[in-house]
Amino acid sequence: MAWGAVCLLAVSLIGPVHASEDECDNSDDPARVLISCAAVIAKAPPGAASVAWAFSSRGWAYRRLGHYQKSIAEYDRAIALTPYDKIAHTGRGRTHAAMDAHPAALSDFARALEIDRSHIPALIGSAIAHAEMGDHDRALAVYDLALTMDMRSPQILNNRGRLYRDLDQLERAVKDFDRAIALDPGYVSARINRGTAYQLLGLADRAFEDWSWAIEQRSRDYVIEWQEFLRDEGHYSGPIHGAFDAATRVALAACAADLSC
């Protein structure tokens, strides 16, 4: 069976989702990406290097869906077609990291950095993998190296801040989150992370402010996630309806003041 037919068969299992081909690398919805990329691949001659990016996009989509082996297989196909694709190597590294296969992830990130030593996503991935393996000094060194290449990257600062927070170096963590937010005021992840650092510092009002702002930027599904979390933590007993209402705000404030939350 041709690759295009295989891909179309696979996405037929996802359900009645419709997507245009330009969504293959331009959508946050993994189901739409899989369908769109299948159409792109089906139109290409077998083994065409020009569609390697579509396999990489499918690797991203499968990772988002938690289908890690399928994600690895898609990245393998992309790399077989374009061995010097730093994005495919980095993407495969992220999937290996999601599988807790950190040595394999480091190998992928190292290959991406052989292709482009200043590829920031691979540097961040490498630092995270080192941290997950317990080598915090090496992780910090990689973050520092990354910042010499792009000192205005909010992603580097946010991730280094997370590591500082995990190491209980909370003032340093807040400084990194502050810098990340100054560079990108809409950076939701940095706001959530800074809120957690504030909570650990005993600054409940600031934690509540950051978390509230972040929740207000996201979708109903994100509010539901918070409501379920707050319920599990014993701070919320209302309905799980996805509205950031007064009861949810009270529960969030209680969580901010509770170091065990």
N, C-alpha and C positions, 0 to 999 in steps of 0.2 A: 504493500500500500504506500502511495506517495506521501511525503511529509505533510503536504497541504491537507490531504484527506484525513490523516491521523489527527492533525490539529483541529480540523473542523468537527471530527467525531468527538474529540475530548471536550470541546467547549459546548457541544450539544447537551452535555450532561448538566450544565450549570443552570439551565432554565431559560425562560423567555426574556432574555436581556438583549436589547438592540444597541448596536454601536456602529459608528462610522470608522473608516480605516484610519483617519487622522487621530483617533483616540488611542492608537497603539502605544504611543509614547506621550500622550497628553491627557491623561485621565487619572484621577485618584481612586477610581472604582476598579478593583482587580478583575471583576467579572467582565466589565466592558473592555478592559485591556486584552483579556484572553480572546474574546470574540473578534475584536478589531485586528489584533495581530495574526490571528488565524487566517483572516481574509488576505492580509498582506503577504503572508508566507505562501498561501495557496496560489497566488498569482505569479510567484517567482519561479524561475527554473530550479530544479533540484540542485542543492549545493551552492546556490548563489550567495556570494559574500555580501551582496548588497542588502540582504535581509537579516544579517547577524544581529542588528540592533533590535529587531522584532523578537528574536529569541531571548535577548537580554530583558526586554520588557516583560515577556512571559515569565522569566525567572523571578523578576520583581513581584509580579502578580501572584504567582504560586507561593512565594514567601509570605506575602501579606495574608494569604488564605491559610497559612500553616502547613502547606504541602511541601515540605522541605526537600524530599527526594526528587519530586518533580521540578522544583526550582533549580536544584543542582544540575539535573539533566538538561534543562533549557540553557543554563549558562555554559555547560559543556559544549552544547551545539554551537552557541555563539562563538566560543573561544576556538573551536575547531575550524570555523570559517574565517575568523579574524584573530589570530593568536596574539596580536599586539593591541588588543582592545582593553585599555585600562579600566573602563567602566564595567565590562563583563567580569574581569578578574575581581574587581572590588565588590561587585554584586554577589558573586559566588562566595567571597569571603564573608559577607554579611549573613548569607544563608548558613554557612558553616558556623558562624558565631551564634546564630539563633538556635542551632542544634547543639550548642555547647562544645563543638569540635574546634576549640580555640587554636591548637597547633595548625590545623588545616586552614583556618581562617588567616592566621599570620602568614602562612605560605602564600595564600592568594594575595593578601595585601602587599607582601614583599614583591611579588611579581608585578603588581600594578605600579609599584614605586620604582622598579627597574625600568619600566616603560616611561614613567614620568615621576621624577623624584619629588615634585611639588604637588602631587595630586592629593588635595586636602582630604577628600573622603576616605582614601586609603590610609592616610596618616591617622585620622580620627579612629577608624576601625582598628588599626594596629594598637593604638593606645588603649582602647576599650578592651581588646583581647588580652593585652598584658595585665591590665587591672583585674580582669576576671580570673587570670591565672595567679593572682597574688603578687605580681611584680609591680608594685605601685611606683617605685622609683623610676623604673623603665617607662611606665606609662606617662608619668609627669614629664620625663625627658622628651618623649615623643610629642606631647602637647606643646612643650616649650619650643621644640624644633619647628612644629607646624606654625606657631605664632611668628617665628622669624620669617616665614614665607608669606604669611597673610595675617598681619597683626590686627586687621579689622574684620576678622571672621567671627560672627556671633556664635556659629556652631562650635568652633574650637573652644571658645570661652565658656559656653554653656556646658560642654562635656567635661572640661577641666574643672569647672565649678562643681559638677556632680561628684567628681572624684575627691575633691577637697572636702565636700560635705560628708561623703562616705568615710573619709579619714578623720572626721570630727574637727577639721580645720575650718570652722564655720565662718569666721570673719573673712578668710581668703575666698571661701566659696561665694559669699555675698558680693564681694568685690568683682569676681568674675561674672556673676549673674548681672550685676549693675552695668558692667561694660557691655555685655551682650545685649541687654535691653536698650541701652543708649544707642547702640548701633542699629538695632531692629526693634522699635517700640512695640511692634505687634507679635513678638516672638512668644507664643503661648507657653512652650516648654520651659523657657527660661523663667517665666513668671511663676509657673507651678514649682519649679525647683527652688527659686528664691523664697517662695512662700514656705516650703518645707524647711529651708535653712532658718528662716525667721522663727518658725515654730520651735525648732530645736534650741534656738537662742532664748526662748521664752517670750518672744515678741508676737503674741497671739493676734493683736490687732493688725499688724503688718502682714502676717501670714494670711489672715482672713481677707485682707484687701487684695493681695496678689491672687489668691485662689478664686475669689469672686470675679475679679476682672477676667481671668482665664476662662472660667466657666461661661461667662456671658458672651465670649467670642465664638464658642463652639456650638455644635448642633444639639438638638434634642437628645440624640443618643448619648452624647457626652454627659449631659445632665443626668440621664438615667444611670450611667456608670457611677457617677458620684453619689446619687441617691442610694444605689445598691451598696456601695462601699460604706456610706454613713450608717445605713441600716445594720450592716454586718458589724460595725464598730459600736453599735448600741446607742447612737446619737439621733437616729431618725426612725420614726414609726409611721410616717405618713405613706400615702400611695406613691408607687413608682410610676410617675406620669411624664417626666421629662420637662417639667416647668420649674424654673429656678425661682420658686415662690418664697414667701416669708418663712414657712416652716423649714424649708431646705436651708435657707440662710442662717436660721437659728442653729440648726444642726451643724452647719459648716463652722460657725463661730465656736460652738462647743468642741468640735474636733480640733480646731486651731489651738485651743487652750489645754488640750489633753495630749501630753507627750506620748501616750501609748497609742494614739489614733493614727 
